[in-house]
Amino acid sequence: MRIFAPGCGSRGAQGDQDAARTEAVLDRIAGIDEMLFKSNPWGRKSFADSVQNEFDLLLAAEEEETGEILGYGLLRSFDDAELIRIAVVPEARRRGIAGRMLSVMTDHAGKCGASGIFLEVRSSNTPAIGLYRSAGFKEEGVRKGYYHDPKEDALIMRYSC
């Protein structure tokens, strides 16, 4: 398993090949996002914009043998960082992929000077809540009715860098 940031490849002679690979990875990330977040997909353009945004870290998890993208994560860092998305395709879950991406993100946020990372998670998403707790996130509050389709509260969680 390889965790990498699309668009951060080598420059020069490899530039065109890297650009084509980045486009293919963005297509796959957008496809995974649409499949998993049917009621609120982020959209390919938003992911493409994040590659160009100096405050965003977009990660992809790739199966090295096949080159298949199995998951992605997006972190936006300012004084505090926000975990925008983290997702792994259902058939690749429980293999530590999300945990590895989360570790890269927490390290990145600390190096960028963020005081912490916050996120919202569906209150019923016990696997994700367990992942965040195991990474050191603490519950800070609840946003009532935050999610739609179905309507549900969000837990606000925070990690201190």
Secondary structure, DSSP 8 states (H G I E B T S, - for coil): -EEE-TT-S--GGGHHHHHHHHHHHHHHHHHHHHHH-TTS---HHHHHHHHH-TTEEEEEEE-TTT--EEEEEEEEESSSEEEEEEEE-GGGTTSSHHHHHHHHHHHHHHHTT-SEEEEEEETT-HHHHHHHHHTT-EEEEEEEEEETTTTEEEEEEEEE-
